[in-house]
Amino acid sequence: MTENGVRPERHRPAWNEYFLKLAMLASERATCPRMHCGCVLVRDRFVLATGYNGSLPGAPHCDEVGCMVVNGHCVRTNHAEINAICQATRHGVILTGATAYVTNMPCTACAKALIAAGIERVIVFSEYHDTLAERFFKESGVLLERLPMPDREIHYDLDAFASAAPPV
């Protein structure tokens, strides 16, 4: 608050920007050095599941033991989209009608999995090589949107809120 009690102007992200930033944050958990990708599955502005590219539960990670490359792709990791779908499944979450916010255009296999899971809309800000995702989305009636990459900065200012305690 300023001296006159007015809150300083702040940036409040639009929903698409917010969920893409969450996907960016999820990608920070990725364990394959070849690609960091994040995915957030959302319906009615409610986060259903998140995922990032990483190894199977209990298995060693690429950043610990190296990548396992077959035909130019690391097969040690599940992609972010698969991990998000699996997280939803483990918790009994139905994905029909949901939107996938993904940092990168899905690969062909992930595009097919998103379609099969009932995803109706996919939003990305970065491309991916060698994928038939766009074709399969179009054939299946899944809306694909490309948006600009959101601001990489998180705007969190404790000093702007009178009820916040100072940092320790």
ZIDAHU-V686219 format. One record per residue. N is the residue number from 1. RES is the residue in three letters. PHI is phi in degrees with one decimal (999 if undefined). D_CENTER is the distance of its C-alpha to the mean C-alpha in Angstrom with 1 decimal. Layout:
{{N | RES | PHI | D_CENTER} {N | RES | PHI | D_CENTER}}
This chain:
{{1 | MET | 999 | 33.3} {2 | THR | -85.2 | 35.9} {3 | GLU | -59.6 | 39.6} {4 | ASN | -87.8 | 40.1} {5 | GLY | 83.0 | 37.4} {6 | VAL | -95.3 | 34.9} {7 | ARG | -72.8 | 31.3} {8 | PRO | -62.3 | 30.2} {9 | GLU | -62.6 | 27.9} {10 | ARG | -133.8 | 24.2} {11 | HIS | -90.3 | 21.1} {12 | ARG | -109.3 | 19.3} {13 | PRO | -67.5 | 16.0} {14 | ALA | -66.5 | 15.9} {15 | TRP | -56.6 | 13.5} {16 | ASN | -60.4 | 11.4} {17 | GLU | -63.8 | 11.4} {18 | TYR | -58.2 | 10.7} {19 | PHE | -71.1 | 7.5} {20 | LEU | -66.8 | 6.3} {21 | LYS | -65.8 | 7.8} {22 | LEU | -63.4 | 6.2} {23 | ALA | -64.1 | 2.7} {24 | MET | -62.5 | 5.9} {25 | LEU | -63.9 | 7.6} {26 | ALA | -59.5 | 5.9} {27 | SER | -62.6 | 6.6} {28 | GLU | -66.6 | 10.0} {29 | ARG | -84.0 | 10.8} {30 | ALA | -56.7 | 10.9} {31 | THR | -116.9 | 14.6} {32 | CYS | -99.4 | 15.4} {33 | PRO | -70.8 | 16.8} {34 | ARG | -75.7 | 16.7} {35 | MET | -163.6 | 13.0} {36 | HIS | -107.9 | 10.1} {37 | CYS | -133.0 | 6.8} {38 | GLY | -130.3 | 3.4} {39 | CYS | -140.0 | 2.3} {40 | VAL | -126.8 | 4.1} {41 | LEU | -100.4 | 7.6} {42 | VAL | -134.4 | 10.1} {43 | ARG | -139.4 | 13.8} {44 | ASP | 52.8 | 16.4} {45 | ARG | 60.1 | 14.2} {46 | PHE | -122.0 | 13.7} {47 | VAL | -72.3 | 10.6} {48 | LEU | -92.5 | 11.6} {49 | ALA | -166.3 | 9.3} {50 | THR | -131.3 | 6.4} {51 | GLY | -157.6 | 6.5} {52 | TYR | -145.0 | 7.0} {53 | ASN | -78.3 | 10.0} {54 | GLY | -164.5 | 13.1} {55 | SER | -70.1 | 16.5} {56 | LEU | -62.3 | 18.0} {57 | PRO | -53.8 | 19.0} {58 | GLY | 85.4 | 22.2} {59 | ALA | -91.7 | 22.1} {60 | PRO | -66.4 | 22.4} {61 | HIS | -96.2 | 19.4} {62 | CYS | -55.8 | 19.7} {63 | ASP | -71.9 | 20.0} {64 | GLU | -103.5 | 23.0} {65 | VAL | -123.6 | 24.8} {66 | GLY | 97.2 | 23.5} {67 | CYS | -78.0 | 21.7} {68 | MET | -114.6 | 23.3} {69 | VAL | -94.2 | 23.4} {70 | VAL | -130.6 | 24.7} {71 | ASN | 51.3 | 25.3} {72 | GLY | 80.1 | 23.1} {73 | HIS | -124.1 | 20.0} {74 | CYS | -78.2 | 19.2} {75 | VAL | -102.5 | 19.8} {76 | ARG | -72.4 | 19.5} {77 | THR | -104.8 | 15.8} {78 | ASN | -86.1 | 13.7} {79 | HIS | -77.8 | 10.7} {80 | ALA | -56.2 | 7.1} {81 | GLU | -64.8 | 7.8} {82 | ILE | -64.2 | 11.2} {83 | ASN | -64.1 | 10.5} {84 | ALA | -67.2 | 8.5} {85 | ILE | -62.3 | 11.6} {86 | CYS | -64.8 | 13.9} {87 | GLN | -60.9 | 12.9} {88 | ALA | -60.7 | 13.7} {89 | THR | -61.8 | 16.8} {90 | ARG | -62.4 | 18.0} {91 | HIS | -106.4 | 18.1} {92 | GLY | 68.9 | 19.6} {93 | VAL | -91.4 | 17.0} {94 | ILE | -84.7 | 17.7} {95 | LEU | -101.3 | 14.9} {96 | THR | -54.5 | 17.5} {97 | GLY | 84.6 | 16.9} {98 | ALA | -81.8 | 13.3} {99 | THR | -111.8 | 10.7} {100 | ALA | -104.0 | 7.5} {101 | TYR | -99.6 | 5.2} {102 | VAL | -128.9 | 4.3} {103 | THR | -65.9 | 5.6} {104 | ASN | -128.2 | 8.5} {105 | MET | -54.2 | 10.8} {106 | PRO | -61.9 | 10.8} {107 | CYS | -70.2 | 14.0} {108 | THR | -58.8 | 16.8} {109 | ALA | -63.7 | 16.5} {110 | CYS | -69.3 | 12.9} {111 | ALA | -59.8 | 13.8} {112 | LYS | -63.1 | 16.8} {113 | ALA | -65.2 | 15.1} {114 | LEU | -61.3 | 12.9} {115 | ILE | -62.3 | 16.3} {116 | ALA | -63.4 | 18.2} {117 | ALA | -78.6 | 16.1} {118 | GLY | 97.8 | 16.9} {119 | ILE | -64.5 | 13.9} {120 | GLU | -105.2 | 15.7} {121 | ARG | -149.8 | 13.4} {122 | VAL | -127.5 | 10.6} {123 | ILE | -121.2 | 9.5} {124 | VAL | -132.1 | 8.9} {125 | PHE | -127.5 | 10.5} {126 | SER | -136.9 | 11.5} {127 | GLU | -89.3 | 13.7} {128 | TYR | -140.1 | 14.3} {129 | HIS | -74.4 | 17.9} {130 | ASP | 53.6 | 19.9} {131 | THR | -133.3 | 18.0} {132 | LEU | -102.2 | 19.5} {133 | ALA | -54.3 | 16.3} {134 | GLU | -59.9 | 17.7} {135 | ARG | -62.3 | 21.0} {136 | PHE | -67.1 | 19.9} {137 | PHE | -60.7 | 17.8} {138 | LYS | -62.1 | 20.9} {139 | GLU | -62.5 | 23.3} {140 | SER | -97.3 | 21.4} {141 | GLY | 77.0 | 21.1} {142 | VAL | -87.2 | 17.3} {143 | LEU | -74.5 | 16.7} {144 | LEU | -111.5 | 14.7} {145 | GLU | -123.5 | 14.1} {146 | ARG | -108.1 | 13.7} {147 | LEU | -117.3 | 13.5} {148 | PRO | -65.6 | 14.4} {149 | MET | -62.7 | 12.2} {150 | PRO | -68.2 | 12.3} {151 | ASP | -54.0 | 14.7} {152 | ARG | -77.4 | 13.8} {153 | GLU | -93.6 | 16.1} {154 | ILE | -96.3 | 15.9} {155 | HIS | -96.0 | 19.1} {156 | TYR | -135.2 | 20.6} {157 | ASP | -124.0 | 24.4} {158 | LEU | -58.5 | 26.4} {159 | ASP | -64.3 | 29.6} {160 | ALA | -80.0 | 28.9} {161 | PHE | -119.2 | 29.1} {162 | ALA | -62.2 | 32.6} {163 | SER | -85.7 | 31.5} {164 | ALA | -83.8 | 29.3} {165 | ALA | -78.2 | 31.1} {166 | PRO | -64.8 | 31.4} {167 | PRO | -60.4 | 29.5} {168 | VAL | -92.3 | 31.4}}
